[in-house]
């Protein structure tokens, strides 16, 4: 059985459903953990909700703080995300009908009032501020009743804040990120007029002055935000009701470069860039900007919730080779920069369709097989980095994307399932290191780490190391 101090998740949305449910109450974060507008509320996953997974719909809560407590998830990078209008309007900005609205609510669980407000919005930034304030309402306040009475979350700005929270057995440490720079305003009504560039930069400055500055910003997301190109990202029923074509595959544009420079400016606190959702061209443009203006490998590159696309190192590639996933060159870039690669627990990303089908058809050793998909990601990252002479086990971590619009891998669908995932990952690691001749790694230091130490780094140590390095007062 795996032993570990804590689990860290560098990309999840515990407030997605509770905040959406708070619209009728004026964005009140109810202190009662039984209420839908509370981040501690835990759902019971019934048969109908499980059935929804067959269609890629996750109605139940996955990263609520009660599930996190049961799963010993003590360090969260919470992704603030104003829902994009592209989910609830057509390409021309006009509202969808009630059938599409109901479908979006099934996929997101945010509630009709949130969907109506998103359809009407012309600026995402007020929603970003409201989400931040939603978290601040119960910062440090103990849960008043129920099985987790006395527990609390603590919003963290500095590495010392994180350390204090982790040393408090009743606390969950919360660090912020932002998913999609549309959150600063651009993209909401691009079909009518471009966003005010000066106002965009002013808002970045404002966010940098928050008492709890975000650790990173995911520059692109599902829809065009006037900064550059995004990768195709939606599938299944959701893809049928949305249109991602505008801006898809485009390079990083001049405004995008200006936003990057402003976020990375250390004078008032650097906010790192998360390259998830960037188009391939946009990623390459970002790398060139870093090399030319900051020097190679000086700014940590973050992939908050990703998966590998495979390479020549892998025979009969079992991975999903699509633009949304990451090539070996990306992995090497991330590692050389001292960044993080968060592995996403999403069936649509973590393996090829053939591998997913095969797993579903195999009834024996179910959890071991599904955990094997995560292990395959971790192993591939390690072997690619080792092949390049780099530390193999310092880069990968968990970035589940729970409570995003995901179809989680079977058997590991919520935060309270993660300790069981850890047990099976340890089994895979031990088998890898105990194979005849040892693991196929070239660098001695990579071969000599004990499996339990590797697991501890993946579960929390790697994420904590970057957070301690970046969160300075």
C-alpha positions as CSV (number, residue, x, y, z in Angstrom):
1,X,0.0,0.0,0.0
2,X,1.2,3.5,-0.9
3,X,2.2,5.9,1.9
4,X,2.2,9.6,1.3
5,X,1.9,12.8,3.3
6,X,-0.6,14.6,1.0
7,X,-1.9,14.8,-2.6
8,X,-1.7,17.9,-4.7
9,X,-3.9,18.7,-7.7
10,X,-2.7,21.5,-9.9
11,X,-5.9,21.9,-11.9
12,X,-9.4,21.4,-10.6
13,X,-12.6,23.4,-10.3
14,X,-14.2,22.8,-6.9
15,X,-16.2,26.1,-7.2
16,X,-17.5,25.5,-10.7
17,X,-20.9,23.9,-9.6
18,X,-21.2,25.7,-6.2
19,X,-20.6,29.1,-7.8
20,X,-23.0,28.4,-10.6
21,X,-25.6,27.5,-8.0
22,X,-25.0,30.7,-6.1
23,X,-26.4,33.0,-8.8
24,X,-29.9,33.1,-7.4
25,X,-28.4,34.0,-3.9
26,X,-26.3,36.9,-5.2
27,X,-23.1,34.8,-5.2
28,X,-23.4,33.9,-1.6
29,X,-21.1,31.1,-0.4
30,X,-23.4,29.3,2.0
31,X,-21.5,28.1,5.1
32,X,-23.7,25.0,5.3
33,X,-21.9,22.1,3.6
34,X,-25.2,20.5,2.7
35,X,-26.1,23.4,0.4
36,X,-25.4,23.3,-3.3
37,X,-23.6,26.6,-3.2
38,X,-20.9,25.3,-0.9
39,X,-17.5,23.9,-1.9
40,X,-17.7,21.2,0.8
41,X,-21.0,19.7,-0.5
42,X,-20.4,16.1,-1.6
43,X,-22.6,14.3,-4.1
44,X,-23.7,10.7,-3.9
45,X,-23.1,9.2,-7.3
46,X,-26.3,7.4,-8.3
47,X,-27.0,5.1,-11.2
48,X,-28.3,7.8,-13.5
49,X,-25.3,10.0,-12.9
50,X,-23.0,7.1,-13.6
51,X,-24.9,6.4,-16.8
52,X,-24.2,9.9,-17.9
53,X,-20.5,9.0,-18.1
54,X,-21.4,6.9,-21.1
55,X,-22.1,10.1,-23.0
56,X,-19.2,12.0,-21.5
57,X,-21.3,13.9,-19.0
58,X,-20.2,14.3,-15.4
59,X,-23.1,15.7,-13.4
60,X,-21.7,14.8,-10.0
61,X,-19.1,16.8,-8.1
62,X,-15.6,15.4,-8.3
63,X,-13.3,17.9,-6.4
64,X,-15.5,19.1,-3.6
65,X,-13.4,19.7,-0.5
66,X,-15.2,16.8,1.4
67,X,-14.1,14.3,-1.2
68,X,-10.6,16.0,-1.1
69,X,-10.5,15.4,2.7
70,X,-11.4,11.8,2.3
71,X,-8.7,11.5,-0.4
72,X,-6.0,13.4,1.5
73,X,-5.9,16.1,-1.2
74,X,-4.4,18.8,0.9
75,X,-3.0,21.2,-1.8
76,X,-5.3,22.5,-4.6
77,X,-4.5,24.8,-7.4
78,X,-8.1,26.0,-8.0
79,X,-8.8,27.1,-11.5
80,X,-11.1,30.2,-11.7
81,X,-13.0,30.0,-14.9
82,X,-15.8,32.3,-16.2
83,X,-17.9,30.0,-18.5
84,X,-17.3,31.0,-22.1
85,X,-20.2,32.3,-24.2
86,X,-19.2,29.8,-26.9
87,X,-20.9,27.1,-24.9
88,X,-24.2,28.9,-24.7
89,X,-24.4,31.0,-27.9
90,X,-23.8,30.4,-31.6
91,X,-20.8,31.6,-33.6
92,X,-22.6,34.9,-34.2
93,X,-23.2,35.5,-30.5
94,X,-26.9,34.7,-30.5
95,X,-28.4,32.6,-27.8
96,X,-29.1,28.9,-28.2
97,X,-32.5,27.5,-27.5
98,X,-33.6,25.8,-24.3
99,X,-32.6,22.3,-25.6
100,X,-29.0,23.3,-26.0
101,X,-29.1,25.2,-22.6
102,X,-30.3,22.0,-20.9
103,X,-27.4,20.1,-22.6
104,X,-24.8,22.6,-21.4
105,X,-26.3,22.4,-17.9
106,X,-26.0,18.6,-18.0
107,X,-22.3,18.9,-19.0
108,X,-21.3,21.6,-16.5
109,X,-23.8,21.4,-13.7
110,X,-23.7,25.1,-13.2
111,X,-27.4,25.7,-13.2
112,X,-29.8,27.7,-15.5
113,X,-29.2,31.1,-13.8
114,X,-25.5,30.9,-14.6
115,X,-26.2,29.8,-18.2
116,X,-28.6,32.7,-18.6
117,X,-26.1,35.2,-17.2
118,X,-23.3,33.9,-19.5
119,X,-25.5,34.3,-22.5
120,X,-26.2,37.9,-21.6
121,X,-22.6,38.8,-20.6
122,X,-20.5,41.2,-22.7
123,X,-17.5,41.1,-20.3
124,X,-16.1,38.1,-18.4
125,X,-14.0,40.0,-15.8
126,X,-16.8,40.7,-13.3
127,X,-17.5,37.0,-13.1
128,X,-13.8,36.3,-12.5
129,X,-13.9,38.8,-9.6
130,X,-17.1,37.3,-8.2
131,X,-15.5,33.8,-8.3
132,X,-12.5,35.0,-6.4
133,X,-14.8,36.7,-3.8
134,X,-16.8,33.6,-3.5
135,X,-13.8,31.7,-2.2
136,X,-12.8,34.6,0.1
137,X,-16.2,34.5,1.9
138,X,-15.3,31.3,3.8
139,X,-11.5,31.5,3.9
140,X,-10.4,30.1,7.2
141,X,-13.9,29.4,8.5
142,X,-14.4,26.0,10.0
143,X,-17.1,23.7,8.5
144,X,-19.9,24.1,11.1
145,X,-21.4,20.6,10.9
146,X,-21.2,17.2,9.4
147,X,-18.4,14.6,9.1
148,X,-15.8,17.3,8.3
149,X,-16.8,19.8,11.0
150,X,-13.9,21.9,12.1
151,X,-12.0,21.6,8.8
152,X,-11.4,24.7,6.7
153,X,-9.6,25.8,3.6
154,X,-6.9,28.5,3.7
155,X,-6.2,30.8,0.7
156,X,-2.5,31.1,0.1
157,X,-0.4,33.8,-1.4
158,X,3.1,32.8,-0.3
159,X,5.0,29.6,0.1
160,X,4.9,30.2,3.9
161,X,1.1,30.3,3.7
162,X,1.1,26.9,2.0
163,X,3.5,25.4,4.5
164,X,1.4,26.6,7.4
165,X,-1.7,25.2,5.9
166,X,-0.1,21.8,5.2
167,X,1.2,21.7,8.8
168,X,-2.4,22.3,10.1
169,X,-4.1,18.9,10.0
170,X,-7.5,20.6,9.7
171,X,-6.6,22.8,6.7
172,X,-6.6,22.5,2.9
173,X,-4.2,24.8,1.1
174,X,-5.7,26.6,-1.8
175,X,-3.7,28.4,-4.5
176,X,-5.4,30.1,-7.5
177,X,-5.0,29.9,-11.2
178,X,-7.1,31.3,-14.0
179,X,-8.2,29.1,-16.9
180,X,-8.4,31.2,-20.1
181,X,-7.2,34.8,-20.5
182,X,-10.7,35.6,-21.7
183,X,-11.3,36.0,-18.0
184,X,-9.7,39.4,-18.2
185,X,-12.4,40.4,-20.8
186,X,-11.4,39.7,-24.4
187,X,-13.3,37.5,-26.6
188,X,-16.8,37.9,-25.2
189,X,-18.1,40.1,-28.1
190,X,-15.2,39.8,-30.6
191,X,-17.7,39.5,-33.4
192,X,-18.9,43.1,-32.6
193,X,-15.6,44.9,-31.7
194,X,-12.1,44.2,-30.4
195,X,-11.5,44.4,-26.7
196,X,-9.8,47.6,-25.3
197,X,-6.1,46.7,-25.1
198,X,-5.3,49.2,-22.3
199,X,-8.2,48.0,-20.2
200,X,-6.9,44.4,-20.6
201,X,-3.5,45.3,-19.3
202,X,-5.0,47.3,-16.4
203,X,-7.0,44.3,-15.3
204,X,-3.9,42.1,-15.3
205,X,-2.4,44.6,-13.0
206,X,-5.5,44.5,-10.8
207,X,-5.3,40.7,-10.5
208,X,-1.7,40.9,-9.6
209,X,-2.6,43.1,-6.7
210,X,-5.1,40.5,-5.3
211,X,-4.3,39.4,-1.8
212,X,-3.9,35.9,-3.3
213,X,-2.2,36.3,-6.7
214,X,-2.7,33.4,-9.1
215,X,0.2,31.0,-9.7
216,X,-0.5,30.8,-13.5
217,X,-2.9,31.7,-16.2
218,X,-4.0,29.2,-19.0
219,X,-3.6,31.7,-21.9
220,X,-6.1,30.0,-24.2
221,X,-9.2,27.9,-23.7
222,X,-12.0,26.5,-25.8
223,X,-12.9,29.5,-27.8
224,X,-11.2,32.5,-29.5
225,X,-10.1,35.2,-27.0
226,X,-8.4,37.6,-29.3
227,X,-4.8,36.6,-28.2
228,X,-4.0,33.7,-30.5
229,X,-5.0,30.2,-31.5
230,X,-6.5,27.4,-29.5
231,X,-6.4,23.7,-30.2
232,X,-9.6,21.7,-30.9
233,X,-10.7,20.4,-27.5
234,X,-14.4,19.5,-27.4
235,X,-15.9,16.1,-28.2
236,X,-19.0,14.1,-28.0
237,X,-22.4,15.7,-27.3
238,X,-20.8,19.0,-26.3
239,X,-19.0,19.3,-29.6
240,X,-22.2,18.9,-31.5
241,X,-23.7,22.1,-29.9
242,X,-20.6,24.3,-30.1
243,X,-18.4,25.9,-32.8
244,X,-14.6,26.2,-32.1
245,X,-13.6,27.1,-35.6
246,X,-12.9,30.8,-35.2
247,X,-9.3,31.3,-34.2
248,X,-8.5,27.6,-34.1
249,X,-4.9,26.8,-34.9
250,X,-3.8,30.5,-35.2
251,X,-0.4,31.8,-34.0
252,X,0.2,33.9,-30.9
253,X,-0.7,37.4,-32.0
254,X,0.8,40.8,-31.0
255,X,-1.8,41.4,-28.2
256,X,-1.1,37.9,-26.9
257,X,2.6,38.6,-26.7
258,X,1.9,41.8,-24.8
259,X,-0.3,39.9,-22.4
260,X,2.4,37.3,-21.9
261,X,5.0,40.0,-21.1
262,X,2.7,41.7,-18.6
263,X,1.9,38.4,-16.8
264,X,5.6,37.4,-16.7
265,X,6.8,40.8,-15.5
266,X,8.3,40.1,-12.1
267,X,8.2,43.7,-10.9
268,X,4.8,43.3,-9.4
269,X,4.7,39.5,-9.1
270,X,5.1,37.1,-11.9
271,X,2.2,34.9,-13.1
272,X,3.3,31.9,-15.1
273,X,1.8,30.9,-18.4
274,X,0.0,27.5,-18.7
275,X,0.3,26.3,-22.3
276,X,-2.6,23.9,-22.2
277,X,-5.2,24.6,-24.9
278,X,-2.7,26.6,-27.1
279,X,-2.6,25.6,-30.7
280,X,0.6,23.9,-31.9
281,X,1.7,27.1,-33.7
282,X,0.8,29.2,-30.6
283,X,3.0,27.0,-28.4
284,X,5.9,27.3,-30.7
285,X,5.5,31.1,-30.8
286,X,5.5,31.2,-27.0
287,X,8.7,29.1,-26.9
288,X,10.4,31.5,-29.3
289,X,9.3,34.5,-27.2
290,X,10.8,33.0,-24.1
291,X,14.1,32.1,-25.9
292,X,14.4,35.6,-27.4
293,X,13.3,37.8,-24.5
294,X,14.0,35.8,-21.4
295,X,16.6,33.3,-22.3
296,X,16.2,29.6,-22.8
297,X,14.8,27.6,-19.8
298,X,14.6,30.6,-17.4
299,X,10.8,30.8,-17.0
300,X,9.0,27.6,-15.8
301,X,6.5,26.3,-18.4
302,X,3.3,24.8,-17.0
303,X,1.0,22.2,-18.5
304,X,-1.7,22.2,-15.8
305,X,-3.8,19.3,-17.2
306,X,-2.4,17.5,-20.1
307,X,-1.5,14.1,-21.7
308,X,1.2,12.9,-24.0
309,X,0.7,12.3,-27.7
310,X,3.4,9.6,-28.0
311,X,6.6,9.3,-30.0
312,X,9.0,7.1,-31.9
313,X,10.1,5.8,-28.4
314,X,6.7,4.0,-28.2
315,X,5.8,1.1,-30.5
316,X,2.1,0.9,-31.4
317,X,1.4,4.3,-29.9
318,X,-1.3,3.8,-27.2
319,X,-1.7,7.6,-26.7
320,X,-4.0,10.1,-28.3
321,X,-2.0,11.8,-31.0
322,X,-4.0,15.1,-31.3
323,X,-3.0,18.7,-31.2
324,X,-4.5,19.2,-27.7
325,X,-1.9,16.7,-26.3
326,X,1.8,17.2,-26.0
327,X,4.8,16.0,-28.0
328,X,8.1,14.8,-26.6
329,X,9.7,18.2,-27.5
330,X,7.1,19.8,-25.3
331,X,7.9,17.5,-22.4
332,X,11.6,18.3,-22.7
333,X,10.8,22.1,-22.9
334,X,8.7,21.8,-19.7
335,X,11.4,19.8,-17.8
336,X,14.3,22.0,-18.9
337,X,12.4,25.1,-17.7
338,X,11.8,23.6,-14.3
339,X,8.1,23.5,-15.0
340,X,5.3,21.0,-14.3
341,X,3.3,18.6,-16.4
342,X,0.0,17.8,-14.8
343,X,-1.5,14.5,-16.0
344,X,-5.2,14.9,-16.7
345,X,-7.6,12.1,-15.6
346,X,-9.8,12.3,-18.7
347,X,-10.7,9.4,-20.9
348,X,-10.8,11.6,-24.0
349,X,-7.2,12.7,-23.5
350,X,-5.2,10.0,-21.7
351,X,-5.2,7.2,-24.3
352,X,-6.2,6.4,-27.8
353,X,-9.8,5.4,-28.5
354,X,-8.6,1.8,-29.2
355,X,-7.0,1.6,-25.8
356,X,-10.0,3.0,-24.0
357,X,-12.3,0.5,-25.8
358,X,-10.1,-2.3,-24.8
359,X,-10.1,-1.3,-21.2
360,X,-13.8,-1.1,-21.1
361,X,-14.1,-4.6,-22.6
362,X,-11.7,-6.1,-20.0
363,X,-13.6,-6.9,-16.8
364,X,-10.8,-8.4,-14.8
365,X,-8.4,-6.2,-12.7
366,X,-10.4,-3.1,-13.6
367,X,-8.8,-0.6,-11.3
368,X,-5.3,-1.9,-12.1
369,X,-6.0,-1.5,-15.9
370,X,-7.4,2.1,-15.6
371,X,-4.5,3.1,-13.3
372,X,-2.3,1.7,-15.9
373,X,-3.3,4.5,-18.2
374,X,-2.0,7.1,-15.7
375,X,1.2,5.0,-15.3
376,X,1.7,4.9,-19.1
377,X,1.7,8.7,-19.1
378,X,4.1,8.9,-16.1
379,X,6.4,6.3,-17.6
380,X,6.4,8.0,-21.0
381,X,7.3,11.4,-19.5
382,X,10.1,9.8,-17.5
383,X,11.6,7.8,-20.4
384,X,11.6,10.8,-22.8
385,X,13.3,13.0,-20.2
386,X,15.8,10.3,-19.3
387,X,16.6,9.8,-23.0
388,X,17.5,13.5,-23.1
389,X,19.7,13.2,-20.0
390,X,17.3,14.9,-17.7
391,X,15.9,14.0,-14.3
392,X,13.0,11.7,-15.1
393,X,10.8,12.0,-12.1
394,X,10.7,15.8,-11.2
395,X,8.2,17.1,-13.8
396,X,5.0,15.1,-13.8
397,X,2.2,15.6,-11.2
398,X,-1.5,15.4,-11.0
399,X,-3.7,17.9,-12.8
400,X,-7.0,16.1,-12.8
401,X,-9.3,18.7,-14.3
402,X,-12.0,17.4,-12.0
403,X,-15.2,19.4,-12.3
404,X,-14.1,20.7,-15.6
405,X,-16.0,19.4,-18.6
406,X,-14.3,16.0,-18.4
407,X,-15.1,12.3,-18.8
408,X,-13.0,10.9,-15.9
409,X,-11.2,7.6,-16.2
410,X,-13.3,4.8,-14.8
411,X,-12.8,3.8,-11.1
412,X,-11.0,7.1,-10.4
413,X,-13.7,9.7,-10.8
414,X,-13.4,11.9,-7.7
415,X,-10.7,13.2,-5.3
416,X,-11.6,10.5,-2.8
417,X,-10.6,7.9,-5.3
418,X,-7.0,9.1,-5.5
419,X,-5.5,7.1,-2.7
420,X,-6.6,3.9,-4.5
421,X,-5.0,5.3,-7.6
422,X,-1.8,5.8,-5.6
423,X,-1.8,2.1,-4.5
424,X,-2.1,0.9,-8.1
425,X,0.5,3.3,-9.4
426,X,2.9,2.0,-6.7
427,X,2.3,-1.5,-8.0
428,X,3.1,-0.4,-11.6
429,X,6.2,1.4,-10.4
430,X,7.5,-1.6,-8.4
431,X,6.9,-4.0,-11.4
432,X,8.8,-1.5,-13.6
433,X,11.8,-1.3,-11.3
434,X,11.8,-5.1,-10.5
435,X,11.8,-6.3,-14.1
436,X,14.7,-8.3,-15.3
437,X,17.6,-6.0,-16.0
438,X,16.0,-3.1,-14.2
439,X,14.1,-0.2,-15.8
440,X,15.1,0.9,-19.3
441,X,16.6,4.2,-18.1
442,X,20.0,5.5,-19.0
443,X,20.7,8.1,-16.2
444,X,21.9,6.4,-13.0
445,X,20.1,8.8,-10.8
446,X,16.8,8.1,-12.5
447,X,17.2,4.3,-12.0
448,X,18.2,4.6,-8.4
449,X,15.1,6.4,-6.9
450,X,12.9,4.1,-4.9
451,X,9.4,3.7,-6.3
452,X,7.8,5.1,-3.2
453,X,9.8,8.3,-3.5
454,X,8.8,8.6,-7.2
455,X,5.2,8.2,-6.2
456,X,5.5,10.9,-3.5
457,X,7.0,13.3,-6.0
458,X,4.2,12.7,-8.5
459,X,1.4,12.9,-5.9
460,X,2.6,16.2,-4.3
461,X,6.3,16.8,-4.1
462,X,6.9,18.1,-7.6
463,X,3.9,20.5,-7.4
464,X,4.9,21.8,-4.0
465,X,8.5,22.5,-5.1
466,X,7.3,24.8,-7.9
467,X,4.8,26.5,-5.7
468,X,7.4,27.1,-3.0
469,X,9.7,28.5,-5.7
470,X,7.2,30.8,-7.3
471,X,5.0,32.1,-4.5
472,X,7.2,34.8,-3.0
473,X,5.7,37.7,-1.1
